[in-house]
Amino acid sequence: MTLIKEFVNQEEFIGYYLLKEVEVKLTNSTPPKNYLDIVLSDSSGEISAKLWDASEVDKETFFPMGLVKVRGVVQTYRERLQMKIIQMRPVKEEDGVKLVDFVRSAPIRAVDLIHTIQATIATISDAEIRSIVTYCVDKVEEKLMHYPAAKTHHHAYFAGLAYHMVRMLELGEFLCGQRPFLNPDMLRAGIILHDIAKPEEMVAQLGIVSEYSTPGKLLGHISMASNWITEAAIRLDIDLDSHKVMGLQHLVLSHHNLGEWGSPVQPQTAEAVALHHIDALDAKLQMVEDALNTTAEDEDWTPLIRGLENKGIYRLRV
């Protein structure tokens, strides 16, 4: 079976794929006709696909998180590869394929990522900061094993959130060694807490987000995490007006940097400035890595990357 990252323009194929997203839409023709706007994925990546002239049976047959057998042709549309589906059916038991075979996951085992996060929490020397972090992590501990960091933007796969945290913790340790004015306890805590409410913001299965939860839509992960810090301080009898509690809340509330990016305040402590740039660096480099890994080796350019100002990445061969 051809992996998605190996698709080339005008290639015809037959294969099994995960139906990651599906939406019924109408064409601009007169009269308008139904079609299915689809995202297919496998362990190597994903691709936009279209099933034109969708029937009523098609609309009632295909749903997200289902495996399908597809016959189609790959085409280029707006500088991206896209699939035109000729035939598609749900997978049958006799096909012998399993859902887990089509799920992208972090390159490090989830159990090892969680171990690293827990080990880092244990290194936080301030007992109150450590207790607040532990309280918040315990709220999502089971989901943290498999949740992605985002729906599509970065680390959007099984255990992606934990992988994002661990990579950020590595960057944080380097910066604390290079810049002794940074408070290691606060920075470690901020890295672990900045996206800790993501598992409550999104609804996900096997690392694939199907929708945003009601709290996610109404509150968002930034405000939820800040609320959890307040909740932890109350439960643990820690002064809500202390610099520790306020500092942790500021780390969470400012890590997106700008209001249009979701942060109500900008970074105004040394650790908050560091956290924002560590987060951005890891997210953007992961976008680059994912784009290169999901683009065929013989392709010089990746598809355009939304999170990098809609630019492609050139595969420099030296």
DOTORTOR-410890 format. One record per residue: z, x, y of N, C-alpha, C in turn; residue number from 1. Coordinates in steps of 0.05 Angstrom, whole numbers. Example, Ala and Ser with C-alpha at 12.3 -4.5 7.8 and 13.67 -1.06 7.14 Angstrom:
<rs>
    n.pz    n.px    n.py   ca.pz   ca.px   ca.py    c.pz    c.px    c.py   nr
     156     264    -114     156     246     -90     156     264     -66    1
     142     257     -45     143     273     -21     157     258       1    2
</rs>
This chain:
<rs>
    n.pz    n.px    n.py   ca.pz   ca.px   ca.py    c.pz    c.px    c.py   nr
       0      17     -24       0       0       0       0      17      25    1
     -16      10      45     -18      25      70       6      19      87    2
      21      40      96      43      37     114      32      31     142    3
      47      17     158      39       9     185      32      33     202    4
      48      55     200      43      79     216      16      92     208    5
       5      85     185     -20      97     176     -44      81     183    6
     -41      57     196     -63      40     203     -82      55     222    7
    -108      50     219    -128      60     237    -146      37     246    8
    -158      40     269    -175      19     280    -198      12     261    9
    -203     -14     258    -224     -26     241    -219     -23     211   10
    -195     -16     204    -188     -13     175    -182     -41     164   11
    -193     -47     140    -186     -71     126    -166     -63     104   12
    -148     -81      98    -126     -74      80    -115     -99      67   13
    -100     -95      46     -83    -115      33     -56    -102      27   14
     -34    -115      35      -8    -104      31      14    -123      34   15
      39    -114      29      63    -130      32      78    -120      57   16
      88    -139      73     102    -132      97     124    -153     103   17
     142    -145     120     164    -162     129     155    -178     154   18
     158    -204     153     151    -221     176     175    -220     195   19
     174    -201     214     197    -196     232     200    -218     253   20
     177    -227     265     177    -248     285     153    -265     281   21
     156    -291     286     134    -310     285     138    -332     305   22
     117    -338     320     119    -359     341      92    -374     341   23
      93    -401     342      69    -417     344      61    -418     373   24
      36    -412     378      25    -412     406      -1    -427     406   25
     -11    -433     430     -37    -446     434     -57    -427     448   26
     -82    -428     438    -103    -413     451    -110    -425     477   27
    -126    -410     493    -136    -420     519    -162    -435     516   28
    -171    -440     492    -196    -453     487    -194    -483     493   29
    -217    -496     494    -218    -525     498    -232    -538     474   30
    -218    -554     458    -189    -560     461    -173    -536     450   31
    -148    -533     459    -131    -511     449    -125    -513     420   32
    -123    -490     406    -117    -490     378     -91    -474     373   33
     -78    -482     351     -53    -468     344     -60    -440     332   34
     -43    -420     338     -44    -395     323     -15    -385     321   35
     -11    -367     302      15    -354     298      15    -326     310   36
      33    -322     329      37    -296     341      59    -282     325   37
      53    -260     312      70    -249     292      75    -219     297   38
      99    -210     288     105    -182     287     111    -176     258   39
      94    -158     245      99    -150     218     111    -122     219   40
     128    -116     199     141     -90     198     144     -80     170   41
     149     -54     168     157     -42     143     175     -18     150   42
     181      -2     131     200      20     137     189      41     156   43
     163      40     161     150      60     178     146      51     207   44
     148      25     212     144      15     239     137     -14     239   45
     124     -23     261     117     -51     264      91     -54     279   46
      78     -77     277      53     -82     290      50    -112     297   47
      38    -117     320      32    -144     328       9    -155     311   48
      11    -180     304     -11    -192     287     -16    -221     296   49
     -40    -231     291     -47    -258     298     -59    -272     273   50
     -50    -296     268     -63    -314     249     -75    -337     264   51
    -102    -335     268    -116    -355     284    -120    -381     268   52
    -124    -403     283    -129    -429     271    -107    -436     251   53
     -82    -433     259     -60    -439     241     -58    -469     235   54
     -55    -475     209     -53    -503     200     -24    -513     202   55
     -21    -538     198       6    -550     197      22    -537     174   56
       9    -532     152      22    -519     129      31    -491     137   57
      14    -476     151      22    -449     160      47    -450     177   58
      48    -469     195      71    -471     213      97    -477     199   59
      95    -490     176     118    -498     160     125    -478     138   60
     108    -458     135     110    -439     112     123    -412     120   61
     116    -403     144     123    -376     152     145    -375     172   62
     167    -360     165     190    -357     182     200    -328     183   63
     214    -321     204     224    -293     206     241    -285     182   64
     240    -260     176     255    -247     154     244    -255     126   65
     220    -264     125     207    -270     100     187    -247      93   66
     184    -242      68     164    -222      59     137    -236      54   67
     115    -224      62      89    -236      59      69    -216      48   68
      49    -227      34      26    -211      26       3    -217      45   69
      -9    -196      56     -28    -200      78     -54    -186      71   70
     -76    -200      78    -102    -187      79    -112    -190     107   71
    -120    -167     119    -128    -168     147    -144    -144     155   72
    -149    -142     181    -163    -120     192    -149    -110     217   73
    -147     -84     221    -134     -73     245    -154     -69     267   74
    -146     -78     291    -163     -76     314    -148     -64     338   75
    -162     -53     358    -149     -43     382    -151     -64     404   76
    -128     -70     416    -126     -89     438    -108     -78     459   77
    -119     -74     483    -103     -62     505     -89     -36     497   78
    -104     -19     485     -96       8     477     -74       8     455   79
     -70     -14     442     -51     -16     420     -65     -27     395   80
     -56     -18     372     -67     -29     348     -55     -57     343   81
     -71     -75     334     -63    -103     329     -77    -112     303   82
     -64    -130     289     -75    -139     263     -86    -167     266   83
    -110    -170     256    -121    -197     253    -118    -205     224   84
    -102    -226     219     -96    -234     192    -118    -253     182   85
    -129    -246     159    -149    -262     146    -136    -282     126   86
    -118    -272     110    -103    -288      92     -74    -279      91   87
     -56    -298      87     -27    -290      85     -13    -311      68   88
       5    -302      51      21    -320      34      49    -308      31   89
      69    -324      26      96    -314      20      95    -298      -6   90
     113    -278      -7     115    -261     -31     126    -278     -54   91
     116    -273     -78     126    -286    -103     143    -267    -118   92
     160    -278    -136     178    -261    -151     163    -241    -168   93
     140    -249    -178     124    -231    -195     112    -208    -179   94
     112    -209    -153     101    -187    -137     119    -163    -139   95
     144    -167    -145     163    -144    -150     170    -128    -125   96
     171    -141    -102     178    -127     -77     205    -138     -67   97
     221    -120     -54     247    -128     -45     250    -124     -15   98
     265    -142      -2     268    -141      27     278    -114      37   99
     297    -102      23     309     -76      33     288     -54      34  100
     266     -57      18     246     -36      19     230     -35      45  101
     233     -57      61     217     -59      85     233     -56     110  102
     258     -48     108     276     -47     131     279     -18     140  103
     274     -14     166     279      12     178     309      16     181  104
     318      41     178     346      46     181     351      73     194  105
     375      78     203     382     103     216     378     126     196  106
     372     150     205     367     172     186     393     184     174  107
     416     174     183     441     182     171     454     157     159  108
     467     160     136     479     137     122     499     123     140  109
     499      96     139     518      81     156     547      89     151  110
     554      93     126     582     100     120     590     126     133  111
     571     145     135     577     171     147     579     168     177  112
     563     151     189     564     146     218     591     134     225  113
     600     114     210     626     101     216     648     121     212  114
     646     138     192     667     159     189     669     177     213  115
     646     185     224     646     202     248     658     188     272  116
     652     163     275     663     148     297     694     146     294  117
     703     139     271     732     137     266     746     164     269  118
     733     185     260     744     212     263     746     219     293  119
     727     211     308     727     217     337     750     202     351  120
     753     176     343     775     160     354     802     175     349  121
     805     186     326     830     200     319     835     224     336  122
     814     236     348     817     259     365     825     252     394  123
     824     227     401     833     219     428     863     222     430  124
     871     241     447     899     249     448     917     228     462  125
     906     214     482     922     194     496     925     169     478  126
     950     163     472     956     141     452     946     114     462  127
     949     109     488     941      83     499     910      80     499  128
     896     100     507     867      99     506     857      96     477  129
     870     112     459     862     110     431     868      82     420  130
     890      70     427     896      43     417     877      22     427  131
     868      25     452     849       5     464     822       8     449  132
     813      33     445     788      37     431     789      26     402  133
     811      32     389     814      22     361     814      -9     361  134
     827     -21     379     828     -51     380     800     -62     383  135
     784     -51     401     757     -61     406     738     -56     382  136
     740     -32     371     724     -26     347     730     -44     324  137
     756     -50     320     764     -67     298     752     -95     300  138
     746    -104     324     734    -130     328     706    -133     315  139
     692    -110     313     665    -111     303     660     -91     280  140
     682     -82     267     680     -60     248     659     -66     226  141
     660     -90     215     641     -96     193     612     -97     203  142
     607    -108     226     580    -110     236     570     -82     245  143
     588     -65     254     580     -39     263     567     -23     241  144
     572     -30     216     559     -16     194     529     -20     193  145
     519     -42     204     490     -47     201     476     -56     226  146
     490     -61     248     476     -73     271     459     -52     286  147
     436     -62     297     420     -45     314     432     -42     342  148
     422     -24     358     432     -21     385     417     -40     404  149
     394     -50     396     379     -68     414     359     -84     396  150
     347    -104     408     327    -120     394     301    -104     390  151
     292     -91     412     267     -76     410     267     -49     425  152
     285     -46     444     283     -24     463     288       4     450  153
     311       7     437     317      33     425     337      30     402  154
     336      47     382     353      45     359     353      17     347  155
     330       5     346     327     -23     338     323     -25     308  156
     343     -16     292     341     -16     264     369     -16     251  157
     370     -17     225     395     -18     210     412       6     217  158
     437       0     225     457      20     233     449      35     259  159
     431      24     274     421      37     298     443      40     319  160
     461      21     322     482      23     342     501      45     335  161
     510      47     310     528      69     303     514      96     306  162
     489      98     299     473     123     302     472     131     332  163
     467     111     349     466     116     378     493     127     388  164
     515     115     379     541     124     387     546     153     378  165
     539     159     353     544     186     343     528     207     357  166
     502     201     362     486     220     377     497     224     406  167
     506     203     418     518     205     445     544     221     444  168
     560     217     423     585     233     420     579     263     418  169
     557     270     404     550     298     402     543     309     430  170
     527     294     446     521     302     473     546     304     490  171
     564     285     487     588     285     502     606     309     496  172
     608     317     471     623     341     464     612     366     477  173
     585     368     477     573     391     491     580     391     520  174
     577     368     534     582     367     562     611     373     569  175
     630     363     553     658     369     558     664     398     555  176
     650     412     537     654     441     535     641     456     558  177
     619     445     568     605     459     591     618     452     618  178
     628     427     620     640     418     645     669     410     641  179
     687     429     643     715     424     637     729     403     655  180
     716     396     678     729     376     695     726     348     683  181
     710     344     662     707     318     649     732     314     631  182
     741     289     631     764     282     613     753     274     586  183
     757     290     565     745     285     539     754     258     527  184
     780     250     531     789     225     521     774     202     533  185
     770     202     559     756     180     573     727     179     565  186
     714     203     563     686     203     557     681     194     528  187
     697     203     510     694     194     482     698     164     480  188
     719     154     494     724     126     493     701     110     505  189
     691     120     528     669     106     541     644     104     524  190
     638     126     510     615     126     492     618     106     470  191
     641     104     458     646      86     436     647      57     446  192
     657      52     470     661      25     480     637      14     495  193
     618      31     505     598      21     523     581      -1     512  194
     574       1     486     558     -20     473     573     -34     450  195
     599     -33     450     615     -43     428     612     -73     423  196
     604     -87     444     601    -116     442     573    -125     434  197
     555    -105     430     528    -112     421     527    -129     396  198
     544    -124     376     543    -141     352     550    -170     357  199
     564    -176     379     571    -204     386     550    -215     406  200
     534    -197     417     513    -206     436     488    -215     421  201
     483    -204     398     458    -209     383     464    -220     355  202
     445    -235     345     446    -245     317     427    -228     301  203
     436    -213     281     419    -195     267     424    -196     237  204
     403    -190     222     405    -188     193     390    -163     185  205
     403    -146     169     390    -121     160     378    -105     183  206
     392    -105     206     384     -89     229     362    -102     245  207
     354    -126     240     333    -140     255     345    -163     270  208
     342    -163     296     353    -183     314     334    -208     314  209
     345    -231     307     330    -255     308     332    -270     334  210
     356    -267     347     360    -281     373     385    -270     386  211
     390    -277     410     415    -271     424     434    -294     421  212
     460    -287     416     480    -308     413     486    -322     439  213
     500    -345     438     507    -359     462     525    -341     480  214
     546    -328     470     561    -310     487     543    -287     498  215
     524    -278     482     506    -257     491     489    -266     515  216
     480    -291     513     463    -302     535     479    -308     560  217
     504    -319     556     520    -327     579     536    -305     591  218
     545    -286     575     562    -265     585     550    -237     584  219
     537    -230     561     525    -204     558     546    -184     547  220
     536    -162     535     554    -144     522     571    -128     541  221
     562    -124     566     577    -108     585     602    -123     593  222
     600    -148     601     623    -163     609     641    -169     586  223
     630    -174     562     646    -179     538     664    -155     532  224
     652    -131     533     667    -107     526     689    -102     547  225
     683    -107     572     704    -105     593     727    -124     588  226
     720    -148     580     740    -168     573     757    -159     549  227
     744    -147     530     759    -137     506     779    -116     514  228
     772     -99     533     791     -78     542     815     -91     554  229
     811    -112     570     833    -127     582     850    -140     560  230
     836    -152     541     850    -165     519     867    -145     503  231
     856    -122     499     870    -101     484     895     -92     499  232
     892     -88     525     915     -79     541     937    -100     541  233
     930    -125     542     951    -146     542     965    -147     514  234
     949    -146     493     960    -146     466     978    -122     461  235
     970     -99     472     984     -74     467    1006     -68     488  236
    1009     -87     507    1029     -84     528    1025     -59     544  237
    1000     -55     553     992     -33     570     987     -44     598  238
     996     -31     618     994     -40     646     964     -44     653  239
     958     -69     660     930     -75     667     920     -61     692  240
     939     -53     709     932     -40     734     931      -9     731  241
     936       1     707     936      30     703     908      41     707  242
     907      67     714     881      80     717     866      82     691  243
     881      83     669     868      84     643     852      59     637  244
     864      36     641     850      11     636     827       7     655  245
     832      12     681     812      10     701     789      29     696  246
     796      54     688     776      74     683     758      66     659  247
     770      55     638     754      47     615     736      23     622  248
     746       4     638     730     -18     646     707      -8     664  249
     712      11     681     691      21     698     669      35     682  250
     677      49     662     657      62     644     638      42     632  251
     649      20     622     632      -1     610     615     -15     631  252
     628     -23     653     614     -39     674     592     -24     688  253
     594       3     689     575      18     705     554      33     688  254
     555      31     662     538      49     646     508      44     648  255
     500      20     657     472      15     662     463      23     690  256
     482      31     706     477      43     732     470      24     755  257
     451       6     750     441     -12     772     445     -41     765  258
     448     -58     786     451     -86     782     427     -98     768  259
     403     -90     774     380    -101     761     378     -93     732  260
     393     -73     724     394     -64     696     419     -76     682  261
     435     -92     696     457    -105     683     485     -96     691  262
     487     -75     707     514     -65     714     522     -76     741  263
     546     -88     742     556     -99     768     564     -77     787  264
     570     -53     778     577     -31     795     563      -6     786  265
     560      14     804     548      39     797     569      59     788  266
     562      80     773     582      99     764     595     113     788  267
     622     113     788     637     126     810     660     142     801  268
     660     150     775     679     170     765     661     191     751  269
     672     215     748     657     236     735     648     228     707  270
     666     215     692     660     207     664     639     185     664  271
     640     167     684     620     146     685     592     156     691  272
     590     176     709     564     189     714     554     202     689  273
     571     216     675     563     229     650     554     209     629  274
     570     187     626     563     167     606     536     155     611  275
     530     148     636     504     135     642     481     153     634  276
     483     179     641     461     197     635     459     204     605  277
     482     206     592     482     210     563     469     187     549  278
     476     163     557     464     138     546     434     137     550  279
     426     143     575     397     142     581     382     164     566  280
     393     188     565     380     210     551     376     203     522  281
     397     194     508     394     189     480     375     166     475  282
     376     145     491     359     122     487     329     130     491  283
     324     145     512     296     152     518     285     172     498  284
     301     192     490     291     210     470     287     196     443  285
     304     176     437     300     161     412     274     145     413  286
     267     134     437     242     120     440     219     139     434  287
     221     163     444     200     183     439     198     190     410  288
     221     195     398     222     202     369     211     180     352  289
     219     155     358     210     132     342     180     128     345  290
     170     132     370     141     128     375     125     149     359  291
     134     174     360     121     195     345     122     191     315  292
     145     182     305     149     178     276     133     154     266  293
     127     135     283     113     111     274      84     111     282  294
      74     134     291      46     138     298      34     158     278  295
      10     151     269      -3     169     249      -4     198     259  296
       0     217     240       1     245     248     -25     255     261  297
     -47     243     255     -72     252     266     -78     240     293  298
     -61     222     303     -64     210     329     -52     228     351  299
     -66     234     372     -55     250     393     -36     236     411  300
     -40     210     416     -23     194     434      -9     172     419  301
      16     167     426      30     144     416      22     119     432  302
      28      95     422      24      71     439      42      73     464  303
      36      57     484      52      56     508      80      48     502  304
      99      61     515     128      55     510     140      42     534  305
     148      17     531     158       1     553     181      15     568  306
     200      26     552     224      38     564     219      65     578  307
     194      75     576     187     100     590     165      94     610  308
     170      74     626     151      66     648     123      60     637  309
     123      50     612      98      42     599      78      65     596  310
      89      88     590      72     111     585      72     118     555  311
      49     129     546      48     140     519      58     168     519  312
      63     178     495      72     206     491      50     222     477  313
      43     245     488      23     262     476      36     280     456  314
      24     281     432      34     299     411      23     327     416  315
      40     343     429      32     371     435      32     388     410  316
       9     399     404       7     416     380       5     445     387  317
      26     460     383      26     489     391      35     505     367  318
</rs>
